[in-house]
Amino acid sequence: MSFDWADLEARVHQADPGRAVGRVSNLVGMIVEVADLGAPVGSLCRIDTGRFTAPVLCEVVGFREDRLLVMPYQEARGIAPGCRAMILSSQLTVPAGPSLLGRVLDGLGRPLDDGPPLGMAPRVKLGGTPPSAMRRRRVTDAVSTGIRSIDSMITTARGQRMGIFAGSGVGKSVLMGMLARQAHVDVNVLALIGERGREVREFIERDLGPEGLARSVVVVVTSDESAVMRAKGADTAMSIAEHFRDSDREVLFMMDSATRYAMALREIGLAAGEPPTTKGYPPSTFAALPRLCERAGWSEVNAMTAFFTVLIEGDDIHDPVGDAMRSILDGHVMLSRDLARQHHYPAVDVLGSVSRLRSDVVTPADREAGARLMRWMKTLEDNRDLVNIGAYVAGADPVLDEALAREKDIRAFLRQDVLESTDVATSLTGLRKLTGVA
């Protein structure tokens, strides 16, 4: 893909005649050391590699003694000892605003699709700060995701931050596509971080579809790109979402996945010399996760509801990233491999999922209906083997008798076709009808 370097450099004041110039002194792994140049962490740096190869764009990630440590956004091909390095900007900016709707961008906000240039779009700085805790609006009502199992049993509030926990191949992408098409919001911002290149177009054309894409901005950084680019992609998507929220639009932010974002931060931290902790993750990773997640939610202006997918390695829900995300977020949707094997979609494990704000946005009757359905499902799970071998005698357990009588209706209620949509009020009404709660 060709890139207009002149346009980027014009935006970051390349014409400054007093710009300092440093020299490449070392390169080990992903880290380039630059001598005779000073800049704060997060600055944008350019390394000139000669007239036969394009300049390499880098980010300052640390310093060692009197040398800057920078990481390239792309392949470090052409970098050699003595190459000139200069700081382009102390902070990177990306395009934002309505002209981005329907567009697919890379981790630096550059178009990946065949659409027009974004030169006239307003630009925002990366690295935004979360809204003040005392200035956030309180949660008052539910957002309609269009997914019956979530809206009824894991009811999500406007401005809530949720996790989607699942192993590979359990239906995260399909669920995200349903959310993007059916949720009652103004704008979707999707960050696909560390995805396989093959899956990107499949997700956009099959799962998201033209209807979902028309009101979405998609930021894509594939798994073959550098760690600093993968980390920057999440920041770019969040900054775009914040701009829409500040423009008084209700936003649905989705990131797939928080795990690959954390892995990118791990690569950066270890390369910069941080000490590893649990599973090799440095402390900076667990400091960055809440900084990103806290930027979602309510502000003084409008709401940003957020779903962060968490890839469970080996279906172990207690891996370090999963534990950290559960402690940060306001609830989680657990996807079950067993349900997926039964072709039960969406494969939402209602018993293993929770919304910490559900009780704040539903009525007492809805809470009672949800508790009753949970009791039935838990009783069915605990007695499944007993029922399957024919050892259960009807009448021995009234709760199990009720659950067995309604098992088919429960499964039908929690299943949903990919193109089917049900608003939150209809879902809650169906829940009360199913459980017999007036």
N, C-alpha and C positions, 0 to 999 in steps of 0.2 A: 504494500500500500504506500503510495507516494504521500509525502507530508510537506506542507508549505511552511518551511522553517522561517522564512522571512516574515510571515504573518505572525507567528508566535513571538519572535524576537521583537517585533514592533510593539506588541502588546506589553512587553516587559521592559520597555525603554532601552533597547539595545544601543540607541544612539548616544548614550551617556559617554562622553570622551574620557571621563575620569575613572572608568571601570578598572578595577584591579585584575591582574592576571596571575594565575598560579601555574604550577607545573606538576604533572603526574610523577609521583616518586615511587609508587609501588602498587601492585594489584595482587591480591590474594583471594581466591574464590570469587565471591560477589562484591567484595569491598575494594574500592579504588582509593588510594591515599593521595591527597593533593597537598603539596607544600607551597608556602608563600602566599596563602590565601585564607582570609578569615570570613566567616559567615555563620549565622545562627542555624541551629538544627531545623530542618524543614525547608531550607532555601532551595531554589531551583538553580542547577549548575549545568553548564555546557562544556563538553570536552571536544576540542577540535582534533580530528584524527587525520587531517591531510585532505588534499583535493580529490583523492580517489575513493574515499568513503564518507558517508554522511556524518555530521557531528553526532555525538552521543549525549542525550539528555539524561541528567542524573538528579538525585536528591541527596542533600546533606543529612546523614543519619547519626552523626556523632563526630567526635574528634579524639585524637590520640596525641598527647603532648602538643606540638605546634602544627600538626597536620590534620586536615579535614578528612573525614571518612565519608565517601559518597557511594551510592548504589545506583547503577544505571537502570533506567526505565525499560530499556530494550537490551538486546545482545551487545556485549562489550567488544564487539569485533572492531579492530583497528586501533584500539587504545595501546599506546606504547610509552615507555619512559620518556619524559620530557614533553609530552603532549600538552598544549596550552589548555587551561581551564579557567572559566570565568563565571561569576555569579550573575544570573539573569534577573532574578527577583528573590526577595526575601519571603514571598508567599505566592503560591500558585493560584490562579483563578480559572473557573470553568463557566461555560455558558449556562443560562437558566431562562425560565419563562415559558410562555405558551408556545413559542415556536419550536420547542423541543418535543411536543406531544406527537406521538407516532414515530419517533426517531430512535435509532439504536446507536449508542455512543461507546467509545472505549473508556479506559480508566482515567484519561485526562480530559474527557468531554469532547473528543474529536469524533466526527461522524464515521460510523462503520457501514452505513447503508448508502444508497444511491441518491439520497435527498440533497437539497441545496445546502450551501455553506451556512454556517451559523455566525458569520462575522458581525451581524447587526444585533444579535441577541445580547441582553444585559448579562454581565458577568458577576459572579460572586466568589468570594474568597473561600478556600477550603479551611477545614479545622474550626468550624463553628462551635459555639459554647451552648450547653443545655439551657433552656429557659430557667429563670430563677424559681426555686421551689415555692416561694411565697407569691409568685405572680402567675403560676399556672392556674387555669380554671379547674374546678372540681369536676369529677366524672358524674354525669347526671343521667345519661341514657345510653342505650345499646346501639351498636352499629350492626346493620344487616349484612352479613357475609354472603347470604344466599345459599349457605350449606346447612341443611336441616340439623345434622348431628351437632354442629358447633353452635348454631343459634339457639337450640333448645337446651342442650345439656352443658355446653361450655360457653355460655353467652358472653360475648366480648363487648366491652364498653368502648365508646368512641374515645380515642386517645389512649387505649390500652396497648401494652407491649406484650406480645405473646411469642412463645417458641413453638416450632413444629419439630418434634423429635422423631427421628426415624433412621433406620438403616438404609443401605442402598437398595434401590429398586422396589420400594414399598409404596410409591405414589406421591412423593413430595411435589414433583413438577406438575402433575395433574391437579393436585389440590391448589397449588399456587395459581394455575391457569383459571380454575374455577373462581378463586377469590378475585382475580384481576377482572374477570368478565362480569361477575355478578354482585360484588360488594357495592353498597349504596354510598359511593364517595365521588368526589369531583375528579381526582387525578390519582393514577397509580405511578409509583416510581419503583422499578425493579432493579436490583443489583444482582447479577449473575457472576459470582466470584469463584474462580477456580473451576469452572465448568469444562467438561470435555467439548472440544470444538464441534464435534458432530451433533451434540445435543442442543446447541444454541439455536440453530435454525429450526430444529424440530419443535423446541419449546415455543418459539415466536409464532410459527405458522400453524402448528397443530394445537398446542395447549392454550396459548394466548389468543390466537386467531385475530382476524381483522378488527372485530368489535372491541376486543380487549386492547389491542395495540393502539387504536385510535385515541384512546384517552390515557396512554401510558408513555413513560420514558424508560427505556431499557439501557442499563449500563452493563457492558459485557467485558470481562477480563478472563480469558481462558487459562487453563491450567499450565500451558507452556510458557506463559508470560512471567516476567520477573516477580519476585516477592514484593518488591516495593510498588510495582504496578498493581498487583492484586490488592494490597492494602489501600492504595490510593483510590481504587475503584469504589470501595465501600464509602470512603469519605466523599468522593464526587457525587455518588447517588444521594447520600444523606444531605449534602449541601443543596442539591437541586430540590429535594423534597422540602427542606426548610424554607427555600425561597417561595415555593408554592403556598406553604402554610402561612408565611408572612404576608402573602398576597390575598389572604382570606379565602383560601380554597381548602376543602377537607381532603386530606391525603391518606392514601393507603401505601405504606412503604413495606416492601418485601425484599429480603436478602437471602440468597441461597449460595453459599451457606456461611453461617457464622464460624463453623469449624474450619473451613478453608481460609477464612480471613485470619483466624487465630494462628493457623499454620504458617501463613505468610508473615505474621508478626514474629513468630518463633524464628523463622529463617533470618529475618532482619536483626533481631536481638542477638542471636547466637553469632551471626557474622560480625556484629559490632563489638563482640567481646563480653556480652552479658553472661552471668552464671546461669546454668540451667537449673530448673527445679523439677516439679512433678512432670514426668514424661517428656522432659527436655524443654518444657515451656519456661522462658525467662519471666521474671516478675513484671516486666513492662507489658506483657500480653494481658495479664489479668488486671492491669490498670487501664489498658486501652478499651477493653470490652465494655465496661460500664460507661466510659466517656462517650462511646458511640451510641449505645442503647439509650442513654439518658437524653440524648438530643431529640428522640422521638417523644410522642405524647402531646399533651395540651400545651399551648403557649397562651399568651394574652389574646391572640387573634383567632386561632382555629385549632383543630385537632389533627394530629398525625397518628393514625393507628398503625402499628407495626407488627409484622410477622417475620421472625428470624428463624430459618431452618437450622437445625443442629444435627449433623451427621453422626450417628451413634456408631463408633467403631466396634465391630464385632457384636453389635446389638447390646453393648454394655452402656447402660444409662448413667453409670457412675464414673465415666471418664472425666478428666479435669475440666474440659470445656463445657460438657453437659452440666456438671455441678455448678460451675461458675454462672452459666446462663440461667439456670433455674433460680439461683439466688438473686439475679439482677432483674429478671422479667416478672410480669404480673400474672403469670400462668403459663401453661404449656398444653399443646395438643400432641398426644402420643399416637403415632401410627403403628399398627400391629402387623407384623409379618404373617402371623397366623390368620388374621382376617383377610389379608391380601391373597393368601393361598386358597381361601374359600371363595375368592372372587367377590368379596364383600367390599364395595367401594362407595365412598371414600373409606379407607381402612382405619377409621378413627377408633382408637381404644378408649371408649368413654370412661371406663373404670380407672384407667391410668392417667386421665387428663384432668385438668383443673383450671378454672378461671377464678382468680382471687377477687375479681370485682363483680362476679355474677350476682351475688346477693344485693348489690347496690343498684342494679338496673332492672331487676325483675320483681314481680309482685310476690307476696307471701304464698299465694296459690301456686305460682310457678315454682317456687322453691320446694314446696311440698310435693308437687308432681315430679320434680327432678329427683328428690330424695327417694320417692317410692320406686321410680324406675331403677335407680341405682341399687336399691335393696333387692329387687327382682333379679337384676343382672348378676349381682354378687352371689345370690343364692344359687342361681343356675350354674355359675362357674364353680362354686364349691361342691356341688352335688352332681356334676356332669358324669363322672365315672359311675356313680351309683345308679343314675337313671339309665345310662347306656347299657349296663349289664342286666337291667330289669330287676334290680334288687330293691328299688324304692316302692313303697306301698302308698298308694294315694290316700290322702287324709292325714298322714303322719306329720306333715309340715304345711300349715295353711299358706305360708308365704311362698313356698316352693310350688304348691298347687296353683296359686295365682300366676306365678311366673311361667309355669309350663303351659297354662291355658293361653297365655298371651305371647308366647315365644315367637311365633311366626309374625305376629303384628309388630313386635319390637324390632325384629330384624328388618322388616319391610320399612318401618319408620326411619331407621338409621341408615338404610341404603339410599343411594341417590345417583341418578344418571348424570354423566358429565355435563350435559346440556340442560339439565333440570335446575330450576331456581325457585327458592321459596323464601319469602321475606321473614324477618324475625318474628313479627306478630303472628303470622300463620303457623310458623314452627312451634311457638309456645302454645298456641291454641291446640295444635295437633298433639302436643305432649300432654296437656291436661285431659284431652279426650281419651288418649291411649290409657292413661293411668286412672281415669275416673274421678279426677279432682275437679270440683265445681269451681 
